[in-house]
C-alpha cells in the first residue's frame, strides 16, 4: 500500500508524494555551501565535473574549519571521497560540513553533498558525494598554529 504525505515546496505549493519518495535532504541543519550547477561546470557528456563538486566541498569544509580555528586554514588531505550519483545542470547542490575530529593543529571535517532536482512540482533530493577532508590551522606565515580551546559542543549547528 502506498502511503501519501503532503509536503510543501519552498513557495508554499502542496504536493502529494509517496513515503518512499520522501526527501532525504537534511532538515536538522543548514548547508554550509549551496549553489546551482551550471552548463559551464559540465564534462562532454553533460554531467557536472567531479572536480567542480570537490572544489565546492573544499570550500564548505574550509568554512567550518576556519570558524573553529578562528583564523586561516589550509587543506592538507582528502582521506576519503566517494561519488554516489551524477549531478546535472540545474541541480541545487548543497554541501553539509561537520567537524569529526580536532587535533592540536588539525581539523577533520566530513562533507556530504546532496543535489535537489525539480521533478513534477517538487524538489527531489539525492546524496551525490561525501568526503573526509583534513585542514590545518596556520599563522600568517603559513606555519601550523595550535588551535584554540573550544567547548565540546562548539559548532554543533553544523
Steps between C-alpha positions, in 0.01 A plus 500: 500500500634842408482750786459862394641805668451867425822700484531872421749633248698816570231723351214341695343271242388167647572175316425135574791257506541142612684429827766315296577822310533722807790739488828382652623861506626573854240706685689526830764747375576763238733434206844658533509564123208499258536564127328416171687281251542689173588395142856635537560234768433199276710238325446393134213264594307773681563398860658737750877456541600312816777757546243781519312311771830437683573874494160578655565236768841650579341844541230357732749308711733800509222725631429268792873457574562875483213570740641247747859615454423870526756558227629374167508129417650302214386171350759228566319177408187342364497170684194364322269607220215312344277604210159335523292664224558753222397865527318661209473857377231682698537287813520687829820373661523523879814417699458413868820510704547372854812476714591137575823540692730772630873461563751754629525678160272292274127482446339200328173587324237270346328658200182353350355631176136479395346607173142613473329470162159638411266222388123525458466806722729390782869486585636146523825463695779252442826453688762534228840514671674484836855557615720536806740794472777605739590865551787651700480835677786728394641840597563786256828335392326171417649323804265263689361660814332348804123502493315696769323317784130453418204354684401147402184616321669788310359508149221254581274683252705351216 
